[in-house]
């Protein structure tokens, strides 16, 4: 169910982040190696990055390999922090641009790789936990991930750190419903992620940190243990703690 990648470090082009490497995000859209239960991630894609301190996004409801115009633009857009995702829509949810991630809350970008199992049975409770959705338009998307995002955004707006917001979501939702809850977030200066039921890999150097569902190429990647919280910034490096 879906794939995503987050980057923090020396500015790179969006093309290098999404299209380059033997197992690039684009390749994972039609030939993923580690997904569970699906063969394609062709129901949309998106990327968010930072320009002059603001989070900017591009999202589409089509397979990433079909958008040649974006591929061209991606060669000339650079950023030191970005989150990109490709989507495999869960049965019952629409395939439209509003469901493509990352979602955005002010300076924060959010992606969910996974599914809330039995969503219909817990939707009302998740909406109650999310609270008022009006300040966060993306939280109104017709997809289970949007309510997870809404809960994270509520915690962030209450003062939680990027990582604390994601951890709170996982602890809350796993008490209500089984599923896969690999979350990824960025705020322009840091990355945070969770693993719960699906894979995540990290590659770190003094210049950059990359988090990716699957290794983008063959060198320097480490698998993150399941049920972990990952925090990363260029000052402190990468930290992995159990959830």
Secondary structure, 3 states (H helix, E strand, C coil): CCEEEEEEEEEEEHHHHHCCCCCCHHHHHHCCCCCCCCCCCCCCEEEEEEECCEEEEEEECCCHHHCHHHHHHHCCCEEEEEEEEECCCCCCCCCCHHHCCCEEECCEEEEEEEEECCHHHHHHHHHHHHCCCCCCHHHHCCCHHHHHHHHHHHHHHCCCCHHHHHHHHHHHHHCCCCEEEEEEEECCCCEEEEECCCCCEEEECCCEEEEECCCCCCCCCEECCCCEEEEEECCCEEEEEEC
